[in-house]
Amino acid sequence: MWLPEGLVSLAATRLRRDGVRPEMSKDALRRIVEEDYESTASYSQRKGLVEDLNAFLSIMKPGDGVCAPSGGKLYVGEITGVAEREVLEDGRSILRRPVDWQATGYPYDDLPEGLQQKLSVQHDVADLTTVQALVDGLGRSDEELADEAGDTSGGTSDEIAVITARRKVELPEPSEEFAQELLVHDAAWLREVRDLLADERQLIFYGPPGTGKTYLAQELAEFLGGGPERVKLVQFHPSYAYEDFFEGFRPQEDPETRQVAFRLTAGPLRELADLASSEGNRHIPHFLIIDEINRANLAKVFGELYFLLEYRNRSVRLTYSGDDFALPPNLFVIGTMNTADRSIALVDAAMRRRFAFVELSPRTEPTRGLLRRWLAAEERGTEPADLLDELNRRISDPDFQVGPSYLMKAGVYRDGGMERTWRTKILPLLEEYHYGEDVKVEQRYGLASLRDAIAPPPA
């Protein structure tokens, strides 16, 4: 009845007829709701009702905008009067405010993502102040807004605010120079990774140890985000939990009383999300790097955030704080996964559906030729690359092949460095791979055997 009758309403059948006034404080409202709804509403329902009544009676003012989703469309109007009480024909009671509704609605699926996030909260009344510019721009194209802004003289116009709010998050295009800096074989590969991030916003680099997954994730995130201050790195481990990752109660000492109490504390994801969604940052890419993402119990760590990874245009009610939370559109997640720890086939289906997977393996570029490109840049001989190729040829399982980063360190090329690295870094990996098997690791993968294999035939 809102649209034809020009109003917006809130159910108030069990609310006392007298004594509820617009200027009433929230504490007074809380006492009334506790008394009037004690036997008919749960604790959480009463808490939500207090917030809704306070917004409807005291925060809303004539002249404020109001939105109502209905029938797959969003309708927009303007509040024109104060709150009043009305008893309907069936005996139910409502609080109502007169509203001047626009004649047409806007298709819900075409609304900006930020506005859809706010509209998806589980409340009767939701504050849309932070997305007001998106509401103001509904029904007007960018060209129309630009023309109107051009006709505005002096100051910052509402049209400019709408154009700013509409700006899409753009990731810079990797250049040939950046590809050469990373020793990537082709900048087109980096551009493809950039496009995957732009489309999916979540990506995992996977491969055996030593393939540069974490290094590439950090360098790429800093390039696309514009600096290290917009990148946060966390490393998962078997005891990592939701409370460590997002938010939870942790012991903290009061600096004055020196007493310890449990307080709600934000984790790295909540901190980065708050930073990315703050004023002035909403169009700047921010990156969360999750190193060794497959070493934790992912369902335990992500909790209800699993839903948000797939449905970025929605929000969820948080477990601890009770806030409505949505992942900012400018927040990107890059994970790294060591396939020697766990095969990619064993990552749960929910995770595979929410992330794009990019392989970094000695059998494929850019990892396959990385060591040769590094040796050429350092003006060193090709023997280390030949040794590594021969070693990986002898390893049947690609998840246990050895990456080039083991041989891309200055210590390898000091006296005895190659032998030391092979003995203390590479052979122990292969001993673990063949644990319980009757394989002579030194004889099969030792430097002497490999050098004999790559030696040129006698003249």
N, C-alpha and C positions, 0 to 999 in steps of 0.2 A: 504493500500500500504506500510505500515511501514516495515513489515517483508520481503517481497520479494525485496523491493528496498533498504533495509538497512538504514532506517532513522527514525527520530521522528520529528513531525511537530506541528506547532501552527498556527491557522487561522489568517491571517493579511491582508485580502482583502482591508479594508478601511484605513489601516495604510499607511501613506505617504511613497513614495518610497525612499526618501533620508532623511537623518538626524537622523535615528534611528541606534545607534551604541551599541555594547556590553558594552562599558565602561560608558555608559550614566547613570546618577544618577536616582534614583526613582522619584525624584521631576520633573526632566526634562521629564521623560516618562509620568508622570501624566499630565503635561501640554499638551503634544502631544495627548494623548488619549482623553482628554477633548475637544480638538479642532476637532480631526478627527472623533470622535464617538458621538459628542454632539446630533445629530439628529437621530441616529440609535440605541443607547443603553441607557438603564436606568442608574440611578446613581449607583445602586449596581452592574450592569454589568460592568460599566466603572471601578469601584473600583477593581473588581475581575480581569479584564483584565490587569490592571496595575501590580498587583501582579504576574500574570502568565507571562507577558512579562519580568518583572524584573528577575524572576527565570530562564526563558528560555535564556535570553540574557546575564545575568551577573553572576548568581549564578552557573548555570551548567558549568562544565569544562570538557575538554577531560580527560578520565579516570574514570569519575563518572559512577556509575551504573544507569540503567534506567529500569523501569518495565512498562508493558502495559497489562491490562486485556482485553481479547477478546475471544468471543466464549466459555465461560466457563473455560478458561485457563488463566494462567498468564505467560507472556513471559518476559525474562530477557536479558538485553544486556549491552553493554558498549559504552559510547559516545566516538567517535574517532576524532571529529573535531569541528570547530567553527560554530557559527550560520550563515546561509546564507539565502538570500531571493530568492524565486522561483515563477514564474508565470506559472500556470498550463494551460493546453490546453483550458479549459472552461473559462479562464479569471480570475479565482480566484487566490489570492496570498497567499503564506504561508511562514512562517519562518521555516527552517529545519536545523537539525543537523545530520551528519552521525552517524550511530550506528551499532556496530557489534552484531547482535542478536544471541542468542543461538538457536540451531535447534529445540528443543522441548520445549513445554510449560508444566506447572504444573497445575493439576486440581484445580480450584479456591476453591471448597468446602473443599479440604484437606489442605488448607493453614492454618498456625497458626492464632489464633484468633486476636492477636495484629496486624498482617499484614493485615488481612481483615478489621479491624477497620480503618487503615490508608488509605486503597484503596477505602473505601466507601465515602470519603469526596467529597463534591460537587464542585470540582475544576478541571480545565483542567490539572493543574500541582500541585502535592502534594509532600511535602518534606518527604522522607522515611528514613531520617538519623537515627532516633531513633529506627528503626526496621531493620537497615542494617544487623545485625547479623542473623535475621530470613531469610532475602533474601539470604544471603551467604550460608545458610545451606540447601536451597531447593535442593531436589534430592539426599541428602546424609543421611543415617541412623545414629542413635546415635552411633552404633558400628563402622561404618566407621570413623566418626568424632573422636571418642575416640582413634582409632588406629593411625589416622593422628596426633592427639595431642600428643600421646605417642612418636611419631618419631620426634617431634619438640624439639630442644635443646635450652634452654635459653629463658627467657622472657615468656610472655603470648601470645600464638598463637591465630590466627583467629579462629581455630577450638574450642578452649576452650571458646572463646567469644560466638560462636554459641551454644555450649552445655549449657552455662549459660543462654542464652536468651531463650532456649527451655524448661528450667526447669518448670515443672508444679507446681502450687500452691498446697501445701499439708497441710491438716488439721490434727493435731495430734490425735491419737486415745484415747478417754477417758478411763482411767484406773479404776479398781475396787476401788482404793484408792480415786480417784476423785469423784466417785459415792457415796462412804461412806461420804465424806466431805459434799456433797450436800444433803445427806440423800435420794438419789434416790434409788428406790427399786432394780434396776438392771442396771449395766453398759451397757447392750445391748441396753437399751432405749436411753441412751446418744449417743451411737455409731450410732443408727438409725438417730437421729437428726443431728449428724455430717455428715452422708451420704446425708441427705436431703439438707443440706447447700452446700456440695460439688457439688451436681448435679444441684440444682436450684439457689443457691446463694442468694435467698430471702426466708425468712421464717417468719411466724407470730405465736406467742403463744397467744391463745385465751382462755378465760374462765371467770368465775365470779370473783368478788373482793376477794382479800386475798389469791389467789392461787400461789403467788410467781412468777408471770410472769416476772416482771422487774428484780427481783433478779436473777432468773435463766438465763435470757438473758445476764446480765452483767457478771456473773461468767463464763458462757460458752464462751462468746466472749473473755474474758481475758485469759482463758485457751487455746482456739484455736488460738488466735492471739499472745500469748506469753507475754502479759503484758498490763496494763491499758493504756499505751501511744499509743496503736494502736486501741483504742476503743473511739468512740465519741457518746454521748447520746444527743438526742433532744426530746422534748415533744411537740406533736401537740396539737393545741387548735383551736376553731372555727375561730379565726381571723388570723391564720397562713397562709402565702402566699408563692408563688414561690420566691419572692424577699427575704423573710426571710430564706428560705430553701436552695436555690442554689446561686443566685446572683441577684443584683439589685442596683439601685442608692440610696444612703443614704447620709444624710447631715453629713459632716465632717469639722472640724475646722482646718484651716491651722495653724501650731504651730508658724509661724513667723508673718504672717499678722493678725492672729486671725479672719480672715474672714471665713464664712461658705459657702461651696459649695457642690453640689451633686456630689459624685464620685462613680464609680462602685465598689461595695464591695462584696467579696465572702461570701457565707453562709456556714453552717457546711458541707453540702455534697460536695460542690466545694473544700473546704479546705481539707477534708479527701481524696477526689479523687486525688488532686494534691500531697498530701503526699504519697499515695499508689503508684502512678505512677512515683515517683522521683527515681533517680538512687540509687541503693542499696536496695530499698524497694519493687521492682516489684515481688518478689517471697515470700514476707511475707504477711500473711493474715491481713487485716484491716477490722474493723467492725463498722457499723453505727447502733445504736440502736434507734428506733423510738418508744417512749413510747406513749401509747394512740393513736395509728395510725388512728383509726376510728373516732376521734373527729374533724378532719379537713376535709375540702372539698378537697379530694385527687386529683381530676382532676385539681383543681386550684393550688395546691401545687406542683405537679409533672410536669405539663405542658408537654413539649416535652420529658421529661425524662421517661414518661410512656413507650415510644417506646423502650428506651434503656434497661429497665428492662426485656423485653421479647427478644430483639435482642441484645445480648451482643457483637456480632461480627460486629456491625454497629456503625456509628457515626452520629451525628445530628449537624446542625448549631444552635448555641445558640441565644436566643431572644435578649439579651442585648449586650453582648460583640461581637457577630458575630463569635466567635471562633468555630472551629469544635471540638466536645467533644464526648468522649466515656467513658463508665464506665470501670475502670481498671479491669482486670480479677481477681485481688486479693482483690477486694472490696466486702464485704458481708453485707447484710442488714437483721437485725432482728427486727421485729415489735412486739408490744404487744397490745392486744385488749381486752377491758373489755366488755363482752357480756351483762352486766347489762345496759350499755349505749346504745348499739345498737346490735341487733341480727346479727349473722354472715350471715344470709340469706339476710340482707339488704346492705351488702358491695357490691359495684358494680362489675359486671362480669369481667371487665378489671383487677381489683385488685385481684380477686380470681384466675384468670388465671396466674398471674405473681408471686404469692407467694404460697409456701407450707404452709398448716395450721396444727398446732399441738395443740391439746386440753390439757389444764390443768384444770381439774375439780375435785371436791370432789368425783365424781362417778367413776373416773378412776385413775390408777396409772400414774405417781408417786405421785400425790396429795392426793389420797385417804388414803394412810397409812402414809403420811408424819408426821402428828402430833404425832402418836403413836411412830414412830421411834425417833422423837425429844424428847418426854417424856422419852423414854427408855435411850437415851444418856444422858439426864439431871438427870436421876435417880429420876423421879417423878412418881406419880400414874397415872392410866389410865383414871380417871374420866373426865378430859377435852376432851379427844378423844371420850369417850362414849357420852358426852353431845353434841358434835359437830355432831356425826353420827345421833343421835336422832333428832337434830334440822333440819339437811338436809333431813331426811326422811319425815319430815312434810312439806317441801317446794316442791310443785309440779313442779315448773318451774326450770329446772337445771341451767338456765342462772342467777338465783338469789340465788342459794345456796351459802353458806358462806365458804370461804376458811380458811385453818388452820393458816395462818400467824397472824390473830388476837389474837390467843392464844399461840403464840411462842415468847412472850416478857416477860422480867423479872418482869415488873410491874404487870402482871396478877397474879403472885404468891406471892405478898405481901399481908398483911392483907387487906381484902375487895377488892382486885384487880380483882378477877373474877366477882364479882357483878358489880363493876364499869365499867369494860370493856363491860359486857353484856348490861348495861343500856345506855352507851354513844356511843358505837361503833356498836354493832350488832342489837339491837332493832330498832334504827333509820333507818338502811338499810331496815328492814322488814316493817316498817311503810310506807316507800316510795313505796315498792313493792305492798302493799295492799292499797295504796292511793285511796280513793273513794269507797272502799269496806267495807261492814259491817263485819269486822274481828277484834276481840279483840286480838291485837298483844301480849300484856303482858300475857294474859291468855293462848294463844296458844304456844308462844315461850319463855315465861319467864323461868328463872332458876328453880323456884319451880316446875313448871309443868314438865320440862325435868328431874329433879332429881327424881321425883316420878315415871316417866316412866322407868328409868334405875335402880331404886333401886331393889335389889334382893328380891324375895318373902320371907315372914317370914317363919322361920323353922316350 
